[in-house]
């Protein structure tokens, strides 16, 4: 049985104009998201990983139309059919946000300090038609209990809670209008490790209970392995590898992904692994390299990598699709006959 596609990204770009000087008329562009193609399936958790500045958060906010896309299509599968979010008017997009919500990274700044929790969670309910105060209080109480907090906490202020509690409140707010898709933008990065585990387990439980779909944005590869069904790796605004979570860790194909995975600490002192150290800095997204964007930092760089951008190709690995955008990986696979090619995207 084919999986149902909830969200499709076709050639999504987001470029931000930057002037060369205060009085200059010429502009350059920060290419934060650069031609992303992606499908998100209903009921899955898609992990989105990469170094800071690779475009993960920008992509998440572009999906939600907090940033307007420069180019491309963001097609959402509503009950009444598919629609491109980039083409919706403001009032139509406001209604679409009932289906798509976000949990922000910083639980300290994502709640208004002068509002009680009831006031913060009440606004979206009022906007989407819950007029009765008694009904809103009941819904908010139920939401707080769903994230393992007490109902009476709704009359307290954000400063009265710990960071982990505030993040739970942020999750409750995202769930208040029964969304289908929740974008978790570094949702546990600001929390202690023990609190991270609690919030991750809570997100897993809520996903099962409410049939949610997650896009989980993080730079922490240990966290993304635990929560994700599939993982997409971003570098300089592009997706360079996409696979089932287990396959990505077991059959890593892209040199950049291999370097990221080599940096994960291993608890077993008897198990040693080679650390792959990337040379140089991440190139500027204002002036990305020719060919493969990763080639200036790749120790396996070939001549073709410097001049020709690699296509995203799909291979069948352990019975599942594994996408990679790398000349070297494709060459090794095709020459060695390791995996069956399934096409390109």
Phi, psi and omega in degrees: 000128181290143177284147181277126179280125179266322185218135179234128174252123179241110176057038184287129177231148172218105181251134179250124182289140178226126178281145180291333179198171184300325184250008182276141176269342181283146182237149167242173183227134170276114183270077188291319175235125193230084174070065180264128174242128188198145172239134176246127184265148182298131176088359181262165167247115178261117175277139179236112188235164179156169179296161175302135179090005183276351177109007183299306183294320178299319178297316179300315180287333176290320176302318181279356181064026168287330166245133178283134179292140176287324182201163176101177181241141173236095190260119180253138182268090178281170179300327183264013177126175182276141175219146179275115183298332181290344182261356184283144173287168186302314182292328177290321179291324177301319178291323180296331181291349172295333180269337185233123179232169183225143171249118187278166184293313191263105180291344180285321185259352183275356176242136179292120185294341182268357179256143168289167179298323177301315181295319181295321182274344183283327185304309180296328179293317178297319183297327183254028163102003178271095188276327185285128179297320180298319179293320179297318179297322179294315181297316181294321176299317178296320180296317179297320177294326179295331178258025174063043174232161184276147184301321185291349179294344183296340181264010177260169180258158184305325183293347180275000184242156174283172179299318179296321178294319179296323179291325175298321178295320176299321177293318178299320179296319179297326182275353190298333183247025175054061180286167173262323184240128177240124177265115180261102185266097183050045191294340180241005187293331183271005186254155174296157186301317181295322178288325176305314182298319179297315183291321178298317178295323176298315179299319178297315180297316181295325178299316180292317184291323187251007180054050184273160170242134181244142158251112188254105184267127180199162171255358184265108185287336176290319180294314185292328177295322184290322190258342192267149169271316174231158181228132173249132181255125180253144173217120176052047174086357181240151171273125184254340178206142181213125183199167168305141187305313181295320181293322181298320181281328183275321186235056181297132185250324186271136180303327179293316178297319178300320179294318179298314183293330180291343182272354180288126179296144178247128184288332183281114183290341179275350180257109180253141176226152182286129177274124178267113182264121179282135181273146175073182180260164174296128179301159181290133176291351174282332183217069183294156181295161173287165178064224176286127182298336184272352191299328180295342183249002187262124181283351178259013186304132176249170182301319182296331181295331183280340187242334188234123178291131181286146174281152171281113181250152182248134177233153176268112182239121183052038176081003182231154180291137179226114183262140176211144178243087185199126178298317183295312181300315180297319180297313181295320181293313185288325178284326183270349181062033185290314185228158178276130178284136182249355178131193179231162173230000000 
